[in-house]
Amino acid sequence: MKAKLSATVASLMLLAGTAAAQDIVISPEQETVIREYVIANPVEPVQPPPGVSIEVGTALPDTIQLRPLEVPDVTYHYVILEGRTVLVEPQTREIVYVIEQ
């Protein structure tokens, strides 16, 4: 019973973390500023390692270099993966938002 309860609690915590990552809201104005910043400060695109999907909630490995995103009211870092601008929470390295090109 205790193991079953622990598994349930772990599942709920995982879902809560995923839900929190998906609750990130980037306004259209912020997205425009981010796009302009990325164009003005180009970085080399990176190919994700095998098995790493580019979706909200995925933690990127340490082998992928993140760049600070120096725009107002945005604390995320970014990387260009498969032609998309991927916003990442720097402490957890989790993808929080994907901007399609």
C-alpha positions in Angstrom: 0.0 0.0 0.0 2.8 2.4 0.9 4.6 1.7 -2.4 1.4 2.3 -4.3 0.8 5.6 -2.5 4.4 6.7 -3.2 4.0 5.9 -6.9 0.8 8.0 -6.9 2.4 10.9 -5.2 5.4 10.8 -7.6 3.0 10.7 -10.6 1.1 13.7 -9.3 4.3 15.6 -8.7 5.5 14.9 -12.2 2.2 16.0 -13.6 2.3 19.2 -11.5 5.8 20.0 -12.9 4.6 19.4 -16.5 1.5 21.5 -15.9 3.6 24.3 -14.5 5.9 24.3 -17.5 2.9 24.4 -19.9 1.4 27.3 -18.0 4.2 29.6 -19.3 2.6 32.5 -21.2 4.6 34.5 -23.7 2.5 37.4 -25.0 2.6 38.1 -28.7 4.5 41.3 -27.9 7.2 39.3 -26.0 7.4 36.7 -28.7 8.1 39.5 -31.2 10.8 41.0 -29.0 12.3 37.5 -28.6 12.3 36.9 -32.3 14.0 40.3 -33.0 16.6 39.6 -30.3 17.4 36.2 -31.8 17.8 37.7 -35.3 20.0 40.5 -34.0 22.1 38.0 -31.9 22.5 34.9 -34.1 23.8 31.7 -32.7 24.6 28.4 -34.4 21.7 26.0 -34.5 22.2 22.8 -32.5 21.1 19.3 -33.4 19.5 17.7 -30.4 20.9 14.3 -29.3 19.0 11.2 -30.3 16.0 10.6 -28.0 15.6 14.3 -27.0 12.3 15.6 -28.1 11.6 19.3 -28.6 8.5 19.8 -26.5 7.5 21.7 -23.4 8.7 19.8 -20.3 11.7 18.1 -21.8 14.9 18.6 -19.9 17.8 19.4 -22.3 21.2 17.7 -21.6 24.2 19.7 -20.4 25.9 19.1 -23.7 23.5 21.7 -25.3 24.8 25.2 -24.6 22.0 27.7 -23.6 22.3 31.4 -24.3 20.9 34.1 -22.0 17.9 35.9 -23.5 18.5 39.6 -22.7 15.0 41.0 -23.2 12.8 42.7 -20.6 10.6 40.6 -18.4 11.9 37.3 -19.7 14.3 35.2 -17.5 14.8 32.2 -19.8 17.7 31.1 -21.8 17.4 29.9 -25.4 18.8 27.6 -28.0 18.0 27.1 -31.7 17.0 23.5 -32.2 15.8 22.1 -35.6 15.1 25.7 -36.8 13.0 26.6 -33.7 13.8 29.0 -30.9 13.5 27.0 -27.7 13.1 28.9 -24.4 14.5 27.0 -21.5 14.4 27.5 -17.7 18.1 27.7 -16.9 18.0 26.1 -13.5 16.2 23.0 -14.5 17.1 23.1 -18.3 13.4 22.3 -19.1 11.9 23.6 -22.2 9.2 26.1 -21.3 8.2 27.5 -24.7 8.9 26.8 -28.4 8.7 29.5 -31.1 8.2 28.0 -34.6 10.2 29.8 -37.3 
